Amino acid sequence: MDVRVTIVETRTIERTYYVSGVNSLEAAGKCAERCAGRRFQPNTYLWREVPRPPTYHLEKYEVVES
């Protein structure tokens, strides 16, 4: 039997940002989101980037021929 198997690989990266001069946690979160989206944010910089091991899960099986 010939089977086509699709596997989805998910890569996760944990990024920690340093934000200065904000008045609330919500404002700090918005600044970090802007910086993560590659937009200019003068009071925020990427402090640490930690890659995590990828995860895999089987998406689907398709019988090509038996």
PAZAPA-4460 file (N, C-alpha, C; in steps of 0.05 Angstrom, whole numbers, plus 32768, in hexadecimal, padded with zeros to 4 digits):
% residues 66
    n_x    n_y    n_z   ca_x   ca_y   ca_z    c_x    c_y    c_z   seq   type   mol
   8011   7FE9   8000   8000   8000   8000   8012   8019   8000     1      M     A
   800C   802C   7FF0   801A   8046   7FEF   8009   805B   7FFD     2      D     A
   8015   8069   8010   8006   807D   8020   8016   8097   8020     3      V     A
   8008   80AC   801D   8014   80C7   801F   800D   80D1   803B     4      R     A
   8020   80D8   804B   801C   80E2   8067   8025   80FE   8069     5      V     A
   8014   8110   8073   801B   812C   8077   8021   8130   8095     6      T     A
   8039   813B   809B   8040   8141   80B6   8044   815F   80B8     7      I     A
   8039   816C   80CD   803C   8188   80D1   8050   818D   80E7     8      V     A
   8064   819D   80E1   8079   81A4   80F4   8074   81C0   80FE     9      E     A
   8073   81C4   8118   806E   81DE   8124   8088   81E6   8134    10      T     A
   8093   81FC   812C   80AB   8206   8139   80A3   821D   814C    11      R     A
   80AC   821C   8164   80A6   8231   8178   80BF   823F   8181    12      T     A
   80BE   8259   8182   80D4   8269   818C   80CA   827C   81A2    13      I     A
   80D6   827A   81B9   80CF   828C   81CF   80E0   82A5   81CE    14      E     A
   80D3   82BC   81CB   80E1   82D5   81CA   80DA   82E6   81E3    15      R     A
   80EF   82F1   81EF   80EB   8302   8206   80F4   831E   81FE    16      T     A
   80E3   8332   8203   80E9   834E   81FB   80EC   835E   8214    17      Y     A
   80FE   8372   8213   8102   8385   8228   80F4   839F   821F    18      Y     A
   80E2   83A9   8230   80D3   83C1   822A   80D8   83D5   8240    19      V     A
   80DF   83EE   8239   80E4   8402   824D   80D1   841A   824A    20      S     A
   80CC   8427   8260   80BC   8440   8260   809E   843C   825B    21      G     A
   8092   8427   8265   8075   8424   8261   8067   8426   827C    22      V     A
   804D   842C   827B   803D   8430   8293   802D   8418   829B    23      N     A
   802A   8404   828A   8019   83ED   8290   8023   83D4   8282    24      S     A
   801A   83BD   828C   8021   83A4   827F   8015   83A2   8263    25      L     A
   7FFD   83AD   8260   7FF0   83AC   8245   8001   83BB   8231    26      E     A
   800B   83D3   8239   801B   83E3   8227   8035   83D4   8220    27      A     A
   8041   83C7   8234   8059   83B7   822F   8054   83A1   821B    28      A     A
   803D   8393   821F   8036   837E   820D   8032   8387   81F0    29      G     A
   8025   839E   81ED   8021   83AA   81D2   803B   83B1   81C5    30      K     A
   804E   83BD   81D5   8068   83C4   81CA   8077   83AB   81C1    31      C     A
   8076   8396   81D1   8083   837D   81CA   8077   8370   81B1    32      A     A
   805C   8372   81AE   804F   8367   8196   8058   8377   817D    33      E     A
   805A   8391   8180   8063   83A1   8169   807F   8399   8161    34      R     A
   8090   8396   8174   80AC   838F   816F   80AD   8373   8163    35      C     A
   809D   8360   816C   809C   8345   8161   8092   8345   8145    36      A     A
   8081   8358   813E   8077   835B   8123   8089   836A   8110    37      G     A
   80A2   836F   8119   80B7   837C   810A   80B0   839A   8104    38      R     A
   80A0   83A6   8116   809B   83C3   8113   80AD   83D2   8126    39      R     A
   80B3   83EB   811F   80C5   83FB   812F   80B8   8401   814B    40      F     A
   80C7   83FB   8160   80BE   8401   817B   80D7   8409   818A    41      Q     A
   80DB   8424   818E   80F5   842D   8199   80FB   8425   81B6    42      P     A
   80E7   841F   81C6   80EC   8418   81E2   80EC   83FA   81E7    43      N     A
   80EE   83E9   81D1   80EC   83CC   81D4   8102   83BF   81C4    44      T     A
   810E   83AA   81D0   8121   839B   81C0   8120   837D   81C8    45      Y     A
   8128   836D   81B6   8128   8350   81BB   813E   8349   81CE    46      L     A
   8137   833E   81E4   814A   8338   81F9   8155   831C   81F7    47      W     A
   8143   8308   81F1   814C   82ED   81F0   813A   82DD   81DD    48      R     A
   8145   82CB   81CD   8136   82BB   81BB   813E   829E   81C0    49      E     A
   812B   828D   81C7   8131   8271   81CE   8121   825F   81BB    50      V     A
   812E   8251   81A9   811F   823E   8198   8117   8225   81A8    51      P     A
   8100   821C   81A4   80F6   8203   81B1   80F6   81ED   819C    52      R     A
   80F8   81D4   81A6   80F8   81BD   8193   80DD   81BD   8183    53      P     A
   80DE   81B6   816A   80C5   81B5   815A   80B3   819F   8163    54      P     A
   8099   81A2   815F   8086   818D   8164   807B   8184   814A    55      T     A
   8073   816B   8149   8069   815E   8131   804E   8151   8137    56      Y     A
   803C   8153   8124   8023   8143   8126   801A   813B   810A    57      H     A
   800E   8124   8109   8005   8119   80EF   7FEC   8127   80E7    58      L     A
   7FEC   8133   80D0   7FD5   8142   80C6   7FC1   8131   80B7    59      E     A
   7FCA   8120   80A4   7FB7   810F   8096   7FC6   80F9   8088    60      K     A
   7FB6   80E4   8081   7FC0   80CD   8072   7FAF   80CC   8058    61      Y     A
   7FBD   80C6   8043   7FAF   80C4   8029   7FB9   80AA   801B    62      E     A
   7FA7   8097   8017   7FAF   807F   8009   7FB1   8085   7FEC    63      V     A
   7FC9   8081   7FE0   7FCD   8087   7FC4   7FC5   8070   7FB3    64      V     A
   7FCD   8058   7FBC   7FC6   8040   7FAC   7FCA   8028   7FBF    65      E     A
   7FBA   8013   7FBA   7FBC   7FFB   7FCC   7FC6   7FE3   7FBD    66      S     A
***
